[in-house]
Amino acid sequence: MRKALSLIVLPALLAPPALATEIHLDCARANQTATVDVDTDRQFLQIMWSEGVAEEYKQGDSYISGPDKNGGKEKVVYVMSVDKSLITFGTDRICMDDGARKCAEQHMRNTLDVGRGELKYNNGDEIAVLACHPAPPGRRF
């Protein structure tokens, strides 16, 4: 009976309700953990990495970067979208140079597949794949 109940309850916990506003997950791979919190209404996602670094993605938020060593600036735009159980988030880096030097726009995307319980995060050197499960009850923003 307990096994049958867990086969019913676990998928229900992993799949967000159609009108979910908050999703809270704990994710991990061999050498790293992360807590992930999503507010689908606000199109907002935050990650707290085990190393103590926090990241936030809010659809449409942006800033102008400070000049790099060559004096170049970029406009950084945060993106976050939800399509059923797939959450896509990342940044668009848009060149703001006057053409004096070469600049390549960058579009970085990460995915959180809540249905599969999987976070794929591009850390620049590799695509880290973390397994995710529902956070303990009670965690909120």
Secondary structure, 3 states (H helix, E strand, C coil): CHHHHHHHHHHHHHCCCCCCCEEEEEEEECCEEEEEEEECCCCEEEEEECCCCEEEEECCCEEECCCCCCCCCEEEEEEEEEECCEEEEEEEEEECCCCCCCCCCEEEEEEEECCCCEEEEECCCCEEEEEEEECCCCCCC
